[in-house]
């Protein structure tokens, strides 16, 4: 949770401001992750080719990022391209998504600068085409000194392969430093994940109504609140991000614990006869 002290709330649209005014600014999420789904269906509903849905989805990426930066959200992590998308989608669609990513970066780095947004990536980036990697590195370098929202794009990303990569790195470290496997802690695994530098997401949003995690941030979402909306990603805007945050703030996060009023004393527990099973 963070205090929205450096926010640019006055830049929100009137519609966004109406939702924002219902939020508790002292308990905004620190990290929001999004599974951007429904580009193909959005296009299909309009009898358009799928790639036009992706193109419209890229617009949502920029608009939602700008709203996030205006409310001072520190971390926004978007699932832009999974390892499975890379392996299982037709080559033409994969090539289009790569071109779209390149042009998105070319056309939006200036807007990221204007909004104090820093861009980063997680995933098996080294397996992407070289010219895409070059453009990604350029955008990350150009925006690296920005101190507002960190926009992280998950690209060629899979949660299980991330854990495999972490185990490989940890195994190499164990071999090098000769430390006993019993000493491995959750923190040791976390610091070898692609997300080592980030807090875990407080809120995970999935668009287009599917009730699936789709191999996204498997380790990191252990205690994340999940919000699913029927809205398709190309129709998702800043207002909808704020509505998801409002819903999140109505939840009670217990992290495996209990809310204050429902505990019991040892004396109360001792009075209960536990039936033999
Ligand atoms: C899911 O829609 C979305 C993707 C596979 C890719 C997400 C890509 C974008 C939002 C646009 C590009 C992003 C950037 C950062 C430039 P789908 O095709 O699976 O939709 P469907 O389930 O309706 O077919």
Boltz pocket constraint, residues with backbone or C-beta under 6 A from the ligand:
constraints:
  - pocket:
      binder: B
      contacts: [[A, 36], [A, 37], [A, 38], [A, 39], [A, 40], [A, 41], [A, 42], [A, 53], [A, 54], [A, 55], [A, 57], [A, 58], [A, 61], [A, 79], [A, 80], [A, 81], [A, 85], [A, 97], [A, 100], [A, 101], [A, 104], [A, 153], [A, 208], [A, 233]]
      max_distance: 6.0
